[in-house]
């Protein structure tokens, strides 16, 4: 019984993880421009 419980929860976890990774890959980070003078 415990094995089935863990397997089903792990399968749900893998589905959530895959969805999260897919969403993360679609997001594009805006490029942050560095000032020429690093002392600022």
C-alpha positions in Angstrom: 0.0 0.0 0.0 2.7 2.5 0.9 4.6 1.8 -2.4 1.5 2.6 -4.4 0.9 5.8 -2.4 4.5 6.9 -3.0 4.5 6.0 -6.6 1.3 8.0 -7.3 2.6 11.0 -5.5 5.9 10.8 -7.3 4.1 10.6 -10.6 2.1 13.8 -9.7 5.3 15.5 -8.6 7.0 14.7 -12.0 4.0 16.1 -13.9 4.1 19.3 -11.8 7.9 19.6 -12.3 7.6 19.1 -16.1 4.9 21.8 -16.3 7.1 24.1 -14.2 10.2 23.6 -16.4 8.1 24.1 -19.5 6.8 27.4 -18.1 10.2 28.4 -17.0 11.7 27.9 -20.5 9.1 30.1 -22.1 9.9 33.1 -19.8 12.5 35.4 -21.3 14.6 37.5 -18.9 15.0 41.1 -19.9 18.7 41.9 -20.5 20.1 44.2 -17.9 22.6 46.7 -19.4 25.7 47.3 -17.4 27.0 50.8 -17.1 30.3 51.4 -18.8 31.8 52.8 -15.5 31.6 49.9 -13.0 32.4 52.2 -10.1 28.9 53.6 -10.2 
